[in-house]
Amino acid sequence: MNFKYEKNGDEIYKKSFAIIRSEANLDTFSKEEEKIVVRMIHASGSTSISPKVKFSKNFVKKAKAAVRSGGNIICDTNMVKYGITKSRLPTNNSIICTLNEDEVLSISKQIGNTRTAAAAELWGPYIKGALVAIGNAPTCLFHLLELLNKKKLPKPEAIIGFPVGFVGAMESKQDLFINNNQIESCIIEGRLGGSAMTVAAVNAILSEKE
């Protein structure tokens, strides 16, 4: 039995983005923000997410400036790290995830928090001027905000806050967006988030073309 379906990768992309633009409400976004949201919709398979995506005023400008000036990209998990397309990196930026460092488990016990939160304790040498991409763990985002509030870490240039889940995800993103330490941010409201949408947002920032 033969099945009829599109086999050309470029055509699949073109048709996908055309469908997204015809179905999604993108009117509230700037052209640069729109590119990010379209990529996120493509990764999630749902045009309904667009009203939930929020950008601070200068997020895109600051995020692009961070990577173009050679800033690091810091990720909460390796799922995010390995999804970022290295060929898009403008300056051979370092993509960093400290989750599997030897000392993370002991730090986790010491601070009474998750391993992903403990991993943020190791971001000191890398985070100044960086783009931070958190796509899984609300505890990581909460603890990052705690460390920034206590001035235990230098400020990154911008934060993508897309932790996913039923416990703490919504609240951590609200806290990032409202109490942001004057750091530009992008969030998706509610329980939604995850690695795929986070990677999509980063890759959209890295590339001028859709």
N, C-alpha and C positions, 0 to 999 in steps of 0.2 A: 504494500500500500504506500503510495506516494503522498506526502503532505506538502501543501503549498504554503510557503512562509518566506519572509525576507531573509536573504543570506548575506547581503552586503553590509559589512559593519558600519561604513560611513552613512549608508542610507538609514540604517536602524537608528543611529544617533540623530540624524536630521529629522526623521519622523517622530522620534520620541520627544525632542525638544519642541517641535511644532505642536504636538498634542498638548504638552505641558503649557505652552504659552497660550493656547486656545482655551484651555480649561481652568487655569489657575488665575486667581485675582492677584495681579502683580502691580496694581496701580499705585500703591503706597510706597514703593521702593524706588530708589535712584537706579540708574542704569547699572552701576557697579554692584549695588546690593542685589539687584534682580538676577544677575549672573550667578551669584552664590545661592540664592533661593531656588533657582531653576535646577542647579546641580543637586541640591538637597532633595528636591522633589523627585528627581530622576533616581536618586539612591534609595529613597523610601517607597517609591511607587504610589505616593498619595499626594494629590494636588491640594488636599484639605489642610496641609500643614502651613501654608503660606501666611495666614493671619496670626499664627503663633510665633513666627520668627521675628525677633526684635533686634535692632541694631542701635547702638549708641551713635551719637552724631558723627563722630569722625572715625568709626571703627575701620571701615575699608581703607581709608587713607593711611591710618596708623599701621594696620596689619600689613599692607603692601610695602610701606616704608621699612618695616621691620625686616622683612625677608629680602628686600632689594639691597639693604645696607649690610647684609651678611648675618643678620640675627639668627639665633638658633630657633628651632621649632621644638617645643617641649611637649611631650605626650604623656597622658596618664597610663596608657597601656600599650603593649606592643601591637595589638590589633590596629590601633590608630597609626602607630609609627610605620608599620609595614604597608599600610594602604596608601601612604603618600607617594606620589609619582616623582621619583628622583630626577627624571629628565626635565621636569618642569622647574626645578630649583634654579633661581636666577643667579645665585652666587655660590653654588656648591655648599649650601647651608647644612649645618649639622642637625640631624633629627635625633632627639634624645628622649629616652625612656629609662628611668632609674629603678623601675619596679623590681627587677631581678638582681639588683646589687646585693652583695653579701650581707651588708649591715641592715638591710630593710627590716628583716624579721625582728632583730633585737630592738630597733627603733620603734617598731610597732608595739612591742610589749612595754617599752619604756613610756611611751606617750598614751598607751591605752586606746589605740585607734587601729584602723585597718592598715594593711600593707600598702594600699594605694595612697592612703593619707601619709603614711610614713615615708613613702618614696619622695613626696614633695619636700621633705626636710633636706633632701640632697640636691635641690635645684639651685642652691646659692651661686655656684660658679657659672651657671649657664643662663639664668633667667633675665638678667638685665638687658632690656631692649629686645627681648624675645617675643615670639608669637606662641602662646600657650594654647594647646588643644586638648580639652578634657571631654571625652566622649563616653565614659562608662560610669565612673564612681563618684556619687555625690559627696562621699567622705573626703575624697581628694580635693574637690572644689571648696568644700567648707574649710578644710584645713589650710589650703592655700590662702583663703581669705583671712583666716586667723593669723597666719604667718605674716601676711602683708600688713594687717592692722597693727601687729606688734613690732613692725619694722624689722622682722627677722630675715626677710628676703628683700632684695632690690625689686623694683617694679618692672614687670614686663611691659612691652609696648601695647599689647592687646591680648584679650582672652576670648577664645571660643568656649562657651560653657554649654555643652550638650549632654550632661550626665543623664542616664536613663533609669527608670525604675519607679517603684511604688513608695519607697521610704527615702525621703530627703531630696529626691531629684528636683521636684518643683520648688521646694524651699531654697535649696542651694542656688538655683538659677535666679530666683527673685533677689536673694541677697547679693549676688554678683552684680545684677543690673542696677539695684538701688544703692547699695553700699559698695561702690566699685573702686574706692581709693583713687578716684580720678583716672582710672584705667579704662580705655575703650573696650567694649565687649559686644558679643553677639550671643543671644540665647534662643532656645526654642522653649516656649512656655509649657508648663505641665509635665506630664510623665514621659513624654516622648524624648528621644535622643538616640544615642548609640554611636558605635564606631563608623558605620557606613555614612551617616549624615555628616559626622565630624570630618571624616576624610574628604568627602565631597566638598565641604566648605573650604578646607585647606587647599585642595587642588584647584578650586575656582580662584582663590586668592593668588595662587602661584602662576596662573596662566592668563594671558590677555584674551585668548580665544576661547570660545565656548566649547 
